[in-house]
Amino acid sequence: MTQWRPPMPTSRQDVWKRGLLVLCRILLWVSVLFGAYFLIPARTSSEGSGIPWLILQLAVFGVVVGVQVPAIIGAKHPILRAVESLAVLVPVYLLIFARIYMANSLSDPAGFSRTLDHTTALYFTVTIFATVGFGDIVAQSNSMRLLVTLQMLLNLVVLGLGIRLLTAAARRGVARRGGQIDLGERDRPLD
C-alpha cells in the first residue's frame, strides 16, 4: 500500500495555462449558448403558453446544478471547476428567462410595454437579474408580472443557494485533496 502524498506545487506558468484553458472553455460554452439563443427561431403565437417550457427548462437547470456539485468535489482542480460552472450556469439561467419573455411577448404583445425581440428580451432579463429595472420595458399583464416576480425570487435562490452550493463543493473538493489549493498557492490552510 502506498502512502498518499500531496500534489506537487504548481508553477505560475501552470496556473496561467489552467486559467486560460478554463477561460477558453467558458467562452466556448457562452458563445454556443448565445449563438443558439440568437439563431434558433422564436416560437410563434399559435404555439400556446410558454409556462410549461419554463418549468421544464428550470427543472433541467436544477438537474445541471445538481450534477455540477459532485463533479466539482471530484475535480482535480475544484476551484477552477466551480468558477467555470458558475460562469456557464448564470448565462444559461438568464437565457432561459429571456427566451420565455420573448416567446410570451410574441404570443401576447400586450404583456409588455413593447414587443420583445432577442436583444430586448435579454436586456429586460438582465435588468431584472441585476435589480436595476430602468422602466423602459415593463411587464403590463398580470401573468407577465407574476413571471417577472418569479424570476426575481429565483434570482435570490440562484445567487444565494447556487453560489453557496458551488463554493461548498469547491471547499469539499479542496479538502478531499488534502487541503491543497489548486491555483498554485502552497501551504495555505482552508478557511
C-alpha positions as CSV (number, residue, x, y, z in Angstrom):
1,M,0.0,0.0,0.0
2,T,1.4,3.4,-1.0
3,Q,1.2,6.4,1.2
4,W,-0.8,9.4,-0.1
5,R,1.3,12.4,-0.9
6,P,0.0,15.9,-1.5
7,P,0.3,17.1,-5.1
8,M,3.5,18.9,-6.2
9,P,3.4,22.6,-6.1
10,T,2.4,24.2,-9.4
11,S,4.3,26.9,-11.2
12,R,2.8,30.2,-12.1
13,Q,3.0,29.1,-15.7
14,D,0.9,26.0,-15.0
15,V,-1.6,28.2,-13.1
16,W,-1.8,30.6,-16.1
17,K,-2.3,27.7,-18.5
18,R,-5.1,26.2,-16.4
19,G,-6.7,29.5,-16.0
20,L,-6.6,30.3,-19.8
21,L,-7.9,26.8,-20.6
22,V,-10.9,27.4,-18.2
23,L,-11.4,30.8,-19.7
24,C,-11.4,29.4,-23.2
25,R,-14.0,26.7,-22.2
26,I,-16.2,29.3,-20.6
27,L,-16.0,31.5,-23.8
28,L,-16.8,28.5,-25.9
29,W,-19.8,27.5,-23.9
30,V,-21.1,31.0,-23.6
31,S,-20.7,31.5,-27.4
32,V,-22.6,28.3,-28.1
33,L,-25.4,29.3,-25.7
34,F,-25.7,32.8,-27.1
35,G,-25.4,31.5,-30.7
36,A,-28.3,29.1,-30.0
37,Y,-30.3,31.8,-28.3
38,F,-30.0,34.2,-31.2
39,L,-30.1,31.7,-34.1
40,I,-33.0,29.4,-33.0
41,P,-36.2,31.0,-34.3
42,A,-38.7,32.3,-31.8
43,R,-41.9,30.4,-31.1
44,T,-44.9,31.8,-32.9
45,S,-48.0,33.0,-31.0
46,S,-50.0,29.9,-32.2
47,E,-47.9,27.5,-30.2
48,G,-49.5,28.3,-26.8
49,S,-48.2,29.2,-23.4
50,G,-44.5,29.2,-22.6
51,I,-45.0,28.3,-18.9
52,P,-44.7,24.5,-19.3
53,W,-41.4,25.2,-21.2
54,L,-40.2,27.5,-18.4
55,I,-40.9,24.8,-15.8
56,L,-39.1,22.2,-17.9
57,Q,-36.1,24.4,-18.5
58,L,-35.8,25.4,-14.9
59,A,-36.0,21.7,-13.9
60,V,-33.2,20.9,-16.4
61,F,-31.2,23.8,-14.9
62,G,-31.7,22.4,-11.4
63,V,-30.5,19.0,-12.6
64,V,-27.4,20.5,-14.3
65,V,-26.6,22.3,-11.0
66,G,-27.1,19.1,-9.1
67,V,-24.7,17.3,-11.5
68,Q,-22.1,20.0,-11.1
69,V,-21.8,19.7,-7.4
70,P,-20.3,16.2,-7.3
71,A,-18.3,17.0,-10.4
72,I,-16.7,19.9,-8.6
73,I,-16.0,17.8,-5.5
74,G,-14.3,15.1,-7.6
75,A,-12.4,17.5,-9.9
76,K,-8.7,17.7,-10.0
77,H,-9.0,21.4,-9.6
78,P,-12.2,22.0,-7.8
79,I,-12.0,25.8,-7.5
80,L,-11.5,26.2,-11.2
81,R,-14.3,23.8,-11.9
82,A,-16.6,25.8,-9.6
83,V,-15.7,29.1,-11.3
84,E,-16.3,27.5,-14.7
85,S,-19.7,26.1,-13.6
86,L,-20.9,29.4,-12.3
87,A,-19.7,31.3,-15.3
88,V,-21.8,29.0,-17.6
89,L,-24.8,28.4,-15.3
90,V,-25.6,32.1,-14.9
91,P,-25.9,32.8,-18.7
92,V,-28.0,29.6,-19.0
93,Y,-30.4,30.8,-16.4
94,L,-30.6,34.3,-18.0
95,L,-31.2,32.9,-21.4
96,I,-34.0,30.6,-20.1
97,F,-35.9,33.7,-18.9
98,A,-35.1,35.8,-21.9
99,R,-36.4,33.1,-24.2
100,I,-39.6,32.8,-22.2
101,Y,-40.2,36.5,-22.1
102,M,-39.6,36.8,-25.8
103,A,-42.0,33.9,-26.6
104,N,-44.7,35.4,-24.3
105,S,-44.2,38.8,-25.8
106,L,-44.8,37.4,-29.3
107,S,-47.8,35.4,-28.1
108,D,-49.3,38.4,-26.2
109,P,-48.0,41.7,-27.4
110,A,-49.9,43.4,-24.6
111,G,-47.9,41.6,-21.9
112,F,-45.1,44.1,-22.1
113,S,-44.9,47.8,-22.8
114,R,-43.3,46.8,-26.1
115,T,-42.8,43.7,-28.2
116,L,-39.6,41.9,-27.2
117,D,-37.1,40.6,-29.7
118,H,-34.0,38.6,-28.9
119,T,-32.0,41.6,-27.8
120,T,-34.7,43.4,-25.8
121,A,-35.8,40.2,-24.1
122,L,-32.2,39.5,-23.0
123,Y,-31.8,43.2,-21.9
124,F,-35.0,43.0,-19.9
125,T,-33.9,39.7,-18.2
126,V,-30.6,41.1,-17.2
127,T,-32.1,44.3,-15.8
128,I,-34.4,42.2,-13.7
129,F,-31.5,39.9,-12.6
130,A,-29.3,42.9,-11.7
131,T,-32.3,44.5,-9.9
132,V,-31.8,47.7,-12.0
133,G,-35.2,47.9,-13.6
134,F,-34.8,51.0,-15.7
135,G,-38.5,51.1,-16.5
136,D,-38.1,51.4,-20.3
137,I,-39.6,47.9,-20.7
138,V,-42.4,47.0,-18.2
139,A,-44.5,43.9,-17.7
140,Q,-48.1,45.0,-18.2
141,S,-50.2,41.9,-17.9
142,N,-50.8,40.1,-14.6
143,S,-49.3,36.9,-16.0
144,M,-46.1,38.6,-17.1
145,R,-45.9,40.5,-13.7
146,L,-46.1,37.1,-12.0
147,L,-43.5,35.7,-14.3
148,V,-41.1,38.6,-13.5
149,T,-41.9,38.2,-9.8
150,L,-41.0,34.5,-10.1
151,Q,-37.7,35.4,-11.8
152,M,-36.9,37.9,-9.0
153,L,-37.5,35.3,-6.4
154,L,-35.5,32.7,-8.3
155,N,-32.7,35.2,-8.7
156,L,-32.2,35.2,-5.0
157,V,-32.1,31.4,-5.0
158,V,-29.7,31.2,-7.9
159,L,-27.4,33.9,-6.4
160,G,-27.6,32.7,-2.8
161,L,-28.1,29.0,-2.9
162,G,-26.3,28.4,-6.2
163,I,-23.2,30.2,-5.3
164,R,-23.2,28.7,-1.8
165,L,-23.6,25.1,-3.2
166,L,-20.8,25.6,-5.8
167,T,-18.5,27.2,-3.2
168,A,-19.1,24.5,-0.6
169,A,-18.5,21.9,-3.3
170,A,-15.2,23.5,-4.2
171,R,-14.2,23.6,-0.5
172,R,-15.0,19.9,-0.1
173,G,-13.0,19.1,-3.3
174,V,-10.0,21.0,-1.9
175,A,-10.4,19.2,1.5
176,R,-10.7,15.9,-0.4
177,R,-7.3,16.7,-2.0
178,G,-5.7,17.2,1.4
179,G,-6.2,20.9,1.7
180,Q,-4.0,21.7,-1.3
181,I,-5.3,24.8,-3.1
182,D,-5.3,24.2,-6.9
183,L,-4.4,27.7,-8.0
184,G,-0.7,27.4,-7.2
185,E,-0.9,28.5,-3.6
186,R,1.1,26.3,-1.3
187,D,0.7,25.5,2.3
188,R,-2.3,27.8,2.8
189,P,-4.9,26.4,5.2
190,L,-8.5,26.4,4.3
191,D,-10.8,29.0,5.9
